């Protein structure tokens, strides 16, 4: 993952939730709960400096929101974004007549009580002291361990969970931790991983930050697509997985009071449960979308090389269409079984998007890009339609790319047509176009055949007046096949 340094405005935006913390003492540990402000004397100096920064941000943010919306907004308002006209019902009414649109921090305050607050010792015991044998993943944020915790009421069998532990003190990691608590504390959808709770402790070993999620037994889509340690996932399963991921993104973009831009969609962030149902994970880079008629959010560029939209990389202008581009990349990974970037391949095949350009969806050689591990057990018609859908997601101009809700609807239709064995009208049109393209490439022998016959008839008349040797040559010409 590559990451640029965030500017001052952006950096504070990622850490708002820590402005609402309190301390509860457990021996020498101080556990921060994200709903009240603690006394300064009880907080580690480093953490207190960060919290003051976030408190200042909250005040400035609230003031600027009020100034921007004061004259125009009514109790029910519509806010036009770059890709949809969203009606916002969840508004906060101020002391005057104006109303303010709720952001993730305000929404989080209402739902914070749904998250469990764990002590560090509780999570340490849950992982046998963060035993290496229980480590199931790692990344820039830190390590992820499999653990077991007691149910909230303390009764019944232990619950298997995934516990993400932040690396040693790092401000960037801390901001992502806070962002993830905020967003997953608010977001609820079948295709989003569920956050069960968190731990933020200022102890003898410094500040510890951990997140506790539901356990996803089948790891990630990345593992199943690219690792030889897992069995090949079937064509039908691939389509169901990518459909669920599309529905998760569509919910983020259009299913809430505020638009959420995921900003890091890739196969490793699509986790799979015991039934291989997909759930988006890792919301540390998520951002609220543009508001008040704005077309984009200006931010420093973060994300993963090979998945980030080029327009976002070049300008820092973040929109929901940035996620759509990333989704298009993953669609081609689903088709080909190749990563977006593979340095160990020949030069012309290292970048997936450049390689697939040589095999357009309408061409007969399109099948050459398909994952050979599927062993031809897939619908070519459906594969072509998915490639065309991917191409629309990868259009140069963000405005020309479809919305994720449209992408999800298209995928649903493709799956339905594949199950019924009836290609849609679009598929028939595509087949006809392919035939037209192929017919242009084939030489037209009809005219040549007629010309040849006329020539033979003319020579037959002439042969009546020639010698026997010439007649033999003519017979040989007649036996020659028409081209």
CORKAKA-V914474 format. One line per field, one symbol per residue. ss: DSSP state (H for helix, E for strand, C for the rest). phi: phi as a letter, one per 20 degrees, with the letter a starting at -180 (. if undefined). A space follows every 10 residues. Layout:
# CORKAKA-V914474
ss = ???
phi = ???
This chain:
# CORKAKA-V914474
ss = CEECCCCHHH HHHCCHHHHC CEEEEECCEE EEECCCCCCH HHCCHHHHHH HHHHHHHHHH HHHHHHHHHC CCCCCCEEEE CCCCEEEECC EEECCCCCEE ECCHHHHHHH HHHHCEECCH HHHHHHCCCC CHHHEEEECC CEEEEEEEEC CCCCCCCCEE EEEEEECCCC HHHHHHHHHH HHHHHHCCCC CECCEEEEEE EEECCEEEEE EEEECCCCCE HHHHHHCCCC CCCCHHHHHH HHHHHHHHHH HHHHCCCCCE ECCCCCHHHE EECCCCCEEE CCCCCCEECC CCCCCCEECC CEECCCCCCH HHHHHCEECH HHHHHHHHHH HHHHHHCCCC ECCCCCHHHC EHHHHHCCCC CCCHHHHHHC CHHHCCCCCH HHHHHHHHHH HHHCCCCHHH CCCHHHHHHH HHHHHHHHHH CCCCHHHHHH HHHHHHHHHH HCCCCHHHHH HHHHHHHHHH HHHCCCCHHH HHHHHHHHHC CCC
phi = .dbeffffff fffecffffd cbdcecmeec eeeebbeeff fedggfffff fffffffgff ffffffffdg fefdfccdce dfcadeedee ddeefeeecd ffdggfffgf dgffeedeef ffffffdlml fffefdabaf frddcebccf ggemdnffdf cddedffghb ffffffffgf fffffdfcag dcfeeerbbc cdcfenedcc cddfedfdlc fggfedeffd ffeffffgff ffffffffff fffcdcfcfd dfmbfaffed ecefdmeebf cmdfdfcfff clmfebdebf ecqcfndfff ffffdmedcf ffffggffff gffffemdff bcfeeggfdf egffffffcg feefeggfef gffflmebef ffffffffff fffdffegfe ffffffffff fgfffffffe mcffgfffff ffffffffff fefeefffff ffffffffff ffffddffff ffffffffff fff
